[in-house]
Amino acid sequence: MTAAGRPEATLRFDGGRASLPLSLQAGVALYVTPATMDRLAPGAAVTTVWIGPAEGTDRLAARRAMDRALAAYPQVKVTDTTARVESLRALLDRMMLITMALFGFSAAIVGIGMAATLMLGVSERAGEIGMLRAIGPSGRQLRGMLTLEAVLLSLAGALVGTVLGVGYGWTAARSVTSAVGTVGGPPVLPVLGVLALTVLIGLSAAVLPARRVRRMTIVAALHTT
């Protein structure tokens, strides 16, 4: 504590030490050892006890033992850190399941919409397809061209969405975790998985339009112009 009443922290390191001013943020809890707590607030009442059973220990038995030990102190709340972590993990798993379900519905809608767009494009470009068939490309080559077009179209949308999603997600993560000083890295594997799924959606959406292009004859294609 300085002469002006401002809290300070003294950091000791090789070669000396330094005093830095401290500032507290409302709503942020500080965790200290019992010895430090006795120095900061002698005689402070204990209201919460956190327990973390060791690996292999029966959590319920440890909780009952702690409840018996604190039976004379009804004002003390016992919190099991392991149970709290498991509840948070279950909540995150449910949120992830809901997110993946919504993503699956969105992917299905995108695939259907892309297939309909490609089918419409084949109908509108029938004359162009007929001219290409007359010049020399086979139906198999035109089918490959249409499939590549579908993949590139889906990847273009996925890249734009990925850049925006990662950017907004990173900003949201920093705003949530900056208070505790922990910021995770970008989700590389999920992003790669989304891009791979996008390629599969593009390939699936191009199946029916590509089959129609392959079966289209030169005379029928030129007749629709």
N, C-alpha and C positions, 0 to 999 in steps of 0.2 A: 504494500500500500504506500503510495507516495504521500508527500506532505499535503498535496492538494486533495487527497482523498480518492485518487484514482487507483484502481487495482493494477498491479504489475506482475509479470512472471519473469523469474530469473532463469535463464538457460545457461547451463554449464557445459563446456566443451573443452577439448584439448587446447590449452594455451590461454584460457581465460573464461569469462562469462559475460553475459549481456542481459540487460533488463528491457523487457518489451511491454508496452501498455496492453491491457486486456479490455475486450468489449464483449458483452453478452447479448445474445439474440433472444428475444422473447419466444417462449415455447420450445426452446432447446434444452434438453436435460444434460447435465454434466455428471459423469460417473467417476468417483474417487474412492480411494481405499478407506477403510474405517479409521486408520490413524490420521489420514488427512482430514477426514470429516470431523474428528475430535478436535483438531487444531482450528478448523474453520468455524465450527459451531459446536462448542462443548455443550453436552447435555441435550443435543437435538434428538427428538423422538424418532424412532424407526417406524415407518408406516408400510414399507414393502420389503419383502425378502424374495430375491430371485434365486431359484435353484436350477442347477444344470447337472442332472445325474450323469455319472461317467458311463462310457460305453459298456454295455453288458449288464448294467444295473436295471432292476425293475423300476420303471418310472413311477408306477402307482404306489409301490411299496415305499419309495423314497418320499413321495408326496405325503403319504399317511404318516410316516415317521416325523416329517417336518411339522405336520399339523398337530401331532401329539406334543412335540417339543414346544410349540407356540400356543398350546391350548390356554395358557394363562394370560395370553396377550391377544384378545379378540380384535383389537384395533389393527393388528399387523396383517397385511395381505400377502399371501404366498403366490408367487407367479412362477410357473414352470417354463423356463426358456425353451426347452425342447418342444413342448406342446405348442408354444406360441409360434415357433419356427415352422412346425408341421402345419398349423392352421393357415399361416401365411402362404406356405407352399401349396396347400390344397386350393386356396383362393386363386393363386396365380395359375394353377393348372386348369381350374374351371374357366378363368378368363381366357387362357390360351385355347382351350377347347372351343369356346364360343367364337373366338376370333378365327380359328381355322374353319369352323363350320360356315361362318359368313364369307370367308375367303373362297371356300368351295362353291357356294352358291354364286358368288361373283364370277368365279372362273367359268362356271357352266353358262352363265348368261353371256359372258364375253365370247365364249366359243360359239354359241348359237348365233349371236349377232354377227360375228366374223364370217361364219359359214354362209349366212344369208347375204351378207355384203358381197362375198366372193361369187355366189351364185348369180346375184344381180349383175355383177361386173362381167361375168362370162356371157350373160344374155346381151348386155349392151355392147360388148366387144366381139360379138360373133363374127362380124365382117373382118375385123383385124385378125382374129384367129384363123379364119378361112384363108386370108392372104398369106399368113405365115405358113399354113399347111401347104399352100400352093407353091411357095418359094422353096420349101425343102424340109423344115423341122418336122419331125414325126410327132405323133400323139404323145408318146412317152416323154419327149423333150419338152413339149408344151405343158404337160402335167408337172414335170419337174420345175419349170419356170413359174407356174402358178403356185406350187408348194413353197418355193423360195420366196415368192412375193408375200405369201401369208406369214411365213416365219419372220421376215424382215418387218412386216407391219406390226406383228405382235411384239417383237423385240423393241421397236421404236416406242410403242406405248408403255412397255414395261420399264424401259430405261428412264423415261420421263417420270413415271410414277415412282420408281425406286429412288431417283435423285431427290424428288420432292418429299417422299416418305421418310427417307433417312435424314434429310435435313430437318424436317419438322420434328421427327422423333428424337434426334440428337438435342435439339433446342429444348424440347419438353423434358428429356432426361436430365439435362444440366440444371434446369430450373427446379426439378424435384430433388435431385441428389446433391446440389451444391451446398446445402445447409449442413450436410454431414461430411462433405469433402470427398465423396466417392462418385466418380463418373466412369461408367463402363465404356468399352469400345464399341464400334459399330458392329452389328450382327452380320458377320461375313457369310457364314454358312447359310442362314436363312435367306439372305439376299441371293446367293448363288442358287439355292433351291427354287426360289421364285422365278428366277430367269430360266432355269431348266424347265420348270413347269410351263412357263410361257411358250417355250419352243414346242413342247408337246401339244399345247392348246392350238398353236398355229398349224402344226402338222395334222391334227385331228380335224380342224376346221376346213382344211383344204382337200379332204378325202373326196367328198361328193362333187365339189366343183371340178377338181382335177379329173375325176372319172368321166364327168360330162364332157370336158374338153377332149379327152382321149377318144371318146366314142363319136365326137362330132365329125361329120364328113365335110369335105371341102365344098361340095355343091350346096349342102344344107346351110353351111356357115355363110357362104357368099349370098345365098338367097335371102337371108334375113337383113341384109344391108338396105 
